C-alpha cells in the first residue's frame, strides 16, 4: 500500500508563514541549462521549488505576463514531502469535504495520511504553490536569486 499526505491550501499557507524555514538554493546538475532549486526544510517538511536561471524576459512586451518562465515539461516546479512521504495540497473546500467527520484526523501541522490509490481529488496548481512559497516563506531571502548558492 502506497500512501501520501494531504493538506488543505489554508493549512499550507499557514505553514509557509509560521514555520522558520532553513533555506538552501542550489543548481541541479542533471540539465544542460540552468535549473535551480530552492530547498526549504522545517520539522520533517521539505519544499522544493524549481526555477530557471539567466532567462531573458520573454514577456516584457506581452499582455500574457507570467511571474516566471515556464519550466520544460520534464521538470516539476514544486514538490513537497513530510517525513519523506509525498504531500498533495488540495483546495480547502475539497479537503473539508473529504476529511470532515471521517476517521482521519489532521496531525499538528494539518496533514492527513491516505492511501494513494484512494486519492481522487484534484491537486492545487504547482505554479501557484511555488509562487506562494516565494511570497510567504522566503524569510527575506530572494528565492529567485542564484547569487547565494548553497553546497548540497
N, C-alpha and C positions, 0 to 999 in steps of 0.2 A: 504494500500500500504506500503510495507516494503522497506526501502531504505538502501543504503550503499554508502560509499565514495570510489572512485578510485583515485589512484595516480600513476604516472609513476615511474619506477625504478630510473630514473635520478633525479626526484624531491625528491624521498625518500632518496637517497644518499645525496642530498644537505641538507635536514632537519637534517639528522644524524650528519653531520659535522658542521652545522651552529647554531643549537639550543644549548642553555645552559640547559642541562637536569638535573632535580632533580632525583637522583638515590637512590633506596632502594633495598636491597636484603633480601628476607625472605624465610623461609621454608613453603611449602604448607602442610597443616595439614591433608588432606583427603587421604593420601597414607601411606602404611605400610613401605615404603622405603624412602630414602632421595631424595625428589624432591624439587628443589629450583626455585625461580623466581626472575629475575631482573625486577624491575618496574621503568621505565623511564617516566617522565612526563614533559611537557612544553606546555604552551599556548593551553590547551584543547586537546593535543595529548598525548595518552598513549601507550607505547610499553611494552609488556610483553614477556620476553624471559625465557623459562624454561630449566633447566638442572639438571642432576643427580649429587649428591654429593658422595664422598667416593667410587668411582668406580675404580677398578684396571684397568690398561691399557691392555685391551684385544688385542690390535692391535700392541703391541710393536714389535713383530717379524713377522708382516704381511705386505704383499705388498698392502693390501686393507686398508691403513691408512685412518682414518676419524678424523676430528678435534675434535670431542667429541662423546661420546657414544650415540647411538640412544635411543630415549625415547620409552616406550611402546606405542602401537597404540592408547590408550585412552587418551593420554596426548598430547596436541598441543604444539609444540616447540615455535611458535611465534604467538602473537595476537596483533592487533593494532586497536585503536579506535580514533575517532576525535569527540570531544564534545559528547561522549557516543555512537556514531554510528560506526559500524564495518567499517574497511578500508581494501580494497583489493589493493595490489601492482601488477601492470601489467607491462610487458615489455614496454620500451619507444616507440618502433615502433608500437605495438598494441595500446597503449594509443593515439598516434597521429592519427592512422587510425580511431579509434573510435570517437575521440572528435574534431579533427581538422576541422574547418569550420562549426561546429554544433552550436546549440543554447546553448550548455552547456559550460560555460567558467570556467576556473580554478580560484579558490579563491587565496588569497595572499600566501598560502602555497603550492599550486599546486593540491588541492583536487577538485574533481568534484562529485557532488551528483547525483546518478542514482537510478532508480527503480531496486530492487534486482531481480525481475522476468525477466527483460530485459537484465541482465548482463550475457553474454555467453562466455566471454573471459577467457583464462587460467590465473591463478594467478602465480606470481613468486614463486619459491620454498621457503617454510618456513624455511628450513635448511639454505639456502643461505642468507635469510633475517636476520635470527638470528645471523649468523656469521658476517654479515655486522654491526649489532648493536654492537657486541663485538669489532670489529676493528675500527669503526668510531665514536661511540657515548659514549665511556666509560669515557671520561674526566679524564683519568689517573687512573681510578678505575678498579681493576681486577674483571670483571663481572662473572668470574667462581669461585670466592673465597667465601667460607662460613665463613670466619673469621670475617667479618664485617656485621653481620646480623642486620637488622632494625626491629623495632616493627611496625607491621601494624595493 
